[in-house]
Structure formats: C-alpha cells, structure tokens
Amino acid sequence: MNQRTALVTGASAGIGEAFADVFAAEGFDVVLTARREDRLCAVAARLEQRYGIRTHVIVADLADPAAVATLWRAIEDRGLAIDALVNNAGFGIPGAYMATEWPRHAALLQVMVVAVAELTHRALPGMIARGYGRIINVASLAALVPAPAGHTLYAATKALIVKFSESLAAEVHASGVHVTALCPGFTRSEFHDITGTRAKVNELPPWMWLDAAAVARAGVEAVSRGTPVSVVGRVNRVIAVLGRLLPRWLLLAIGRSTAHRYRKS
C-alpha cells in the first residue's frame, strides 16, 4: 500500500501540532503548514525523530487569497497525494465588531471559511479517486450555542464549518471519504495568547479545559468512525445538548451575563 500523507494547517503549535503528532504516530507522512517556519521545522524534526516518518514543511499565510493555490502547487510539485486533511488554522478577533477595521475581518473570513472550502475542494477529487480520505474541519462548541458579544464572526464561521461538514459528509459517504466537524470547547493552546484573552479565560475553572492532544485524538477517532459532527469532552456535550433543549431567550441571557468573563467586548 502506498504511504499515506496528512496535511495539517496551523501545524506550528496547539491543536494543529497535536494532530500532526497523532497522524505521525499512525504512520502517516505529514505536510505541515503555518506562517512560522522556525516552529514548523522544530515540529517536523521532532516528528521525524520520534516516529520515523517523512515531513514536509510549507510556509503559508492562509489570510492571503492566493495562499491555498500556492500551497497546493507546492504539494503537487513534491509528488504528494493528500489522504487526510486537517483544516485547523485559526483566527480570532476579540472585541466589538466595529472596533476592528474591515480588512482584518476579511482576513478572518479568508482563513476560517474560504481557505477551508478551497483546500477541501482541491483535496477531495484525489481522495474520491483513491477510495480513501479523511477530512477534519476544526470547528468549535461556539458553533452549537447562541453566540454572545465578542468574537462576532468567530462563532458564525464555526457554525458554517459545521453545516459545510455535515453536508459534505452526506455527499461523499459512499466514496470512502469521511468528513468530520470537530467541536472542542476551551483548549489549552496559544490561541488565547494571540487574541489577548488569556487573563480572562484563565478565570475559568480547570474542569472546563481540554488538552490539545486529547482533542486531536478525539478528532481522528471521530473521522475514522465517519461521525459528521463530534463534540469533544463530556461537559461540552452536555452544553451542546442544553443548547438544543433550553429556550433560546434563556441561552442568550446567560451568554450576555457571562461573556465578559472570558472575552473582550
């Protein structure tokens, strides 16, 4: 059997690095992409030494509309076929919607929506032709509950990713390709440092936090089972169920009263 290869975006740290670790442990070669070449190279060296697999580092800023085409051309130039795709690259803009200039919102949409859809569109034909594929789109618990103030586009993009993944999973279910929207809650990573919300989220109780490695393992297990939407963590699953059962006015009121504890608004 030909060696399988996984492509992970946002692979320089956090959940993305954890996904690269899980796929490498399963014997996949790994294509790592993100903006920070030094971090990617460090991850690549560690994975090669630990698991004996091949890694490929391709630096890309997915906020650039041309980045996906350039990334895919680099993959094809290396003669690689992508068997597993993890759309993990993240982007957060804390604070009121009008407090940020439009170009930064546009960059968020490019990373969180357009790049996800385009990478999936480019990877899918080969997966279908080979009769095997795994696509994990990292969404969020925020996609499944009413969105409070702050991170206005973040929850909206994650909700889109959930619906996109559900629909695509149904479309390709007979082809050997599995698609999963993974919905973790608060996860220990650099994300909150980058968005400037670390002090706020550190006030949350420890039982609300997930470990990046556990999130990645849960994602790979979910996509292997063919689960279209997977919520990670027992507490988060309860919250997701309550989000479907409780009256929306009550959920919105709870969101308004608690949002300030973990977000800038």
N, C-alpha and C positions, 0 to 999 in steps of 0.2 A: 504494500500500500504506500502511495506517495506520502511524504511527510506533510502534515497539516500545518497551517500557518494562521495565527491570530493577529489581527490588527487592533490595537488599543489606542484610543485618543485620550489626551490628558494623562499620559502614562508616566509623567515625571515624579508623581507623588500621590499620596492618598489612595482613593478607591481605584484609580487607574493603575497605579503601580501594583496594588493588590491583585487586580485582575490579571495583569501580566504574570505575576507570580503563580497564580492558580493555573493558568493555561500552560506555562512553562513546566510546572510540576506534572501536568498531564501529558507532557511530551511534545507539545506544540512548539514550533519556532514562533518567534514573536516579532512583530513590527511595532516599534514604539514611536509615538509621535506626540509632540507638545512644542512649546515655544523655547524651553530651556535646554539647550544642547548638553551642557555640562551635567545636569541632573539626569537626562536621558542616558547619557553614556555611562554614568555610575550605575544606574539600574540595569543597563544591558550587561555590563561586566559582571555584576553580581549574579544575574540570572544564568549567564553562560557558565560561570564557575560552579554554581550550585547544581544546575540541572543538566549541563552538557548539551544544551540546545543552541541553535543559532539565533542571534538577534539582529535586527536591522533598525538603525536609528535614522529617522527622517524628521527634521525640524520643520514645523509648520505652525502658522498662526491662523487658526480657523476663522478668525474675525475678518480675514481678507477674503473677499468673494472669489478670488482666483486660487485660493489655497488648496481646495479639495482636488481640483483638476491637476494642479502641480504635484500634489501628494500621490495621486493615483498614477500619474505618469512615471514617477519615481519607482513606485511599486512594480509597474509593468516592465520598466527598464531593467529591473533586477530579476525578472522572470518569475515573480512570485504570484501565487494564487491564494486569495484570501478565503479561508474556510470558516473563520469566526471573526466577527466584527463587534467590538465593544465601543459604542458611542457614549463616551464618558466625559468628554471635555466640558467644563463648566464655566459659568459666567454669572456673577452676581452684582447687582447694583442696589445697595441698601438705601433707604430713604424715600422721600416723597417723589412721585413720578415726575413732577415738573421741576424738581430740584436738579435734574440732570439734563444736559443738552442732548438733542436727538441723536447725533452721531454715535454716542455711547449706547443708547438703546438699540440703534440699528446693528451695532456690533454684537450685542447680546443675542438678538434675533438671528443673526448670521451664524453664530456659534451653536446656539441651542436648538435651532429649528432647521435652517437651510442646510447647514453642513451635515446634520444628521440625516436629513432626507436625501441629500446628494450622495453621500458616502454609501448609504444603503442602496440607492439606485444603481450605483456603479458596481457594488459587490454582488448584488443579487443574481444577475444573469449567470455568472460563473458557478455560484452555489447551486442554482437550479440545474445547470448542465451536468454538474458532478453528482447530483443527488444527495448532497450533504451541505448543510450550512447552519451556523448558529449566530444570531444577531441579538445582542443585548443592548437595549437603549436605557441608559440610566435616567430614570425619572425621579420622582420624589413622593413622599407621603403628602406633600403640599398639593399635589395634583388631585387628591381624592377628598379634600376637605375644603370648606369655604375659605377663600384667601383673605387674610386681614390686611391692614395697611402696611406698606413697606414691601420691597421686592415685588412691585406690582406686576411686572412682566414675567418674573421668575416662575411663579405658580402657574401662570397662563401657558407658558411654553411647556412646562412639565405635563399639564393636562393634555395639550396637543400631542405630546410624545406618547402618552398612554393610549389615546384614541388611534393614533397612527399605527402603533404596535399591534393593538387588538385587530385592526382591520387587515393589516399586512399578514399577521399570523393566520387569519382565516383564509386569506387569498392563496397562501403558499403551503398550506398544511399538508397537501398530498405530495409535495415535491421533495421531502426530506429536509426542508429548511425550517428551523424553529425560530420564532421571534418572541422575545420577552421584553416587556417594560418592567424594569426593576424599580421598586418604590421603597427606598430606605427613609428613615427619619433622620434625626441628628446623628451625624457620623464624625468620628474624630479624624480630622484632616486639616489641610491648610486653608480650606475654603473660607472659614470664618475669620482667619487672619487677614486674608486678601480683601475681604469685604468690610473689614473694620468692625465686625460684630463679636469678636472673641470675648470681650468683657461681659457683654450681655448674655451670650449663650453659656458662659461658664457659671452663671447663676442657676442653670437648670440642674435638677437632681441627677445623680450618676445613673440611675436606672433608665433614664431616657436616651442614653447614649449607646451607639453601636460602634463596633470596631470595624475598620475598613476591610480587614482580612475576612471577617465573618460575612460582611456584605457581599464581597466578591465571590466567596464560596457559595453563598445562597443564590447568587445570580447564575452561576454556572450550573448549579443543580437544577434551578428552575427552567433554564432554557433547554437543558438536556431532557427534562420531562415534557417539554412542549407547553409550558404554562404561559399563557399570553400576558398576564399581569401578576406580578409577585410582590407582595408587601413583606418587607424584612423586619423581623422582630415581633415578639408576642404583644408588647404594648402597642406598637404601631398597627398591628392587625386589629386590635380592639378599637383603636381610634378610627381606623378606616371603616369599621362596621358601624360605629356610632355616627360617623359622618353620613352614612346612608339612612340611618333609622331616626335620628333626632330631628326635630323641626328645624328648618333652615334658619329661622329667625333667632332661635336659641344658639345655634352654632356661630352665627355672625356676631351675636352679642358676646359670646365667650371669646371669639377671636379679637374683637375690639378691646376687650378688657385685659387680654394677656399679651397682645402683640408687642407692647413696649418693653416687655421683659427680655426679649431676645432679638429685637430688630430695631434699627434706627427708623424713625417715621416722622 
